[in-house]
Amino acid sequence: MRALGMSASLLRSQWRRRARTRARHLLGLAFCVSTFVAVPAQAAPPSDEGLVELRVEVETLADDLRAEREASRAELAALRAEKQDLEARVRLARARRDALRAAREDAQRRQEAKAGAVEAWQGPVQAAMQVVRAWVERSLPYARAQRIERVQALEAQLLEGRSDLAAVAEALWAFVQQELQLAHEVASTRQLFVTAEGERIFGEVLHFGLAAAYAHAPDERLFHARHTAEGWRFVELEGEARRVADELFDAHARHEIFGEKWLLIEAPG
């Protein structure tokens, strides 16, 4: 807009200079005409040839004056049109400025409202995440290290602000859904487990929902998961309990469907 204002000022200055130049021409013409009219009566009358030349000169000056006047009117009209165009551009620029300012203020209000919503929901989501983590840490020791890592990753995203709060909440809910699914499935994985004597063994762990879990060591020993004062420990099975556990591992390897009688078998102790 400042550039438009400077352009209009420059045009007005040019027009004034041209107007002053034309005014000097007009004054010269008026002087010539007045000199011709003010010839003293006692002077000898000009010849016919002189009168013709003077008349031609006067008519030429009059034509020039009319042409200058028309040119001035045309130039003035062009300046007025250009001024109107500049004023229209200024109004458009101001309208755009006001629109951008309104959009910026609206975006700022939305951002503040979003920040308020995030602050309001961050506490409940964080509390829910702590509940989920405590549940995983107390639950059956099946792939628990991987499950805890997933919860920790969600906690890091929430605390560091790397993800949107809604996305973190959706991921947490998806994790809870998988935990619920875990409670209804029979599956096995190879993982590290700890025996009641503190021995750390990497073997196959077979779980029945969240009700029971059995472990098969590489040396063919079989264990059953029990919750003790020190947490979950795998107790070695012997006798009939070992035979039942061995049949469970064999049936799972054959992809057999476990019936109700299998799930009703209780571990010793």
HELIX and SHEET records of a PDB file:
HELIX    1   1 ARG A    2  VAL A   37  1                                  36    
HELIX    2   2 ASP A   48  ARG A  138  1                                  91    
HELIX    3   3 ARG A  144  GLU A  160  1                                  17    
HELIX    4   4 LEU A  165  LEU A  182  1                                  18    
HELIX    5   5 GLY A  239  ALA A  253  1                                  15    
HELIX    6   6 GLU A  260  LEU A  263  1                                   4    
SHEET    1   A 5 VAL A 186  VAL A 194  0                                        
SHEET    2   A 5 ARG A 200  PHE A 208 -1                                        
SHEET    3   A 5 ALA A 212  HIS A 216 -1                                        
SHEET    4   A 5 LEU A 222  THR A 228 -1                                        
SHEET    5   A 5 GLY A 231  GLU A 236 -1                                        
END                                                                             
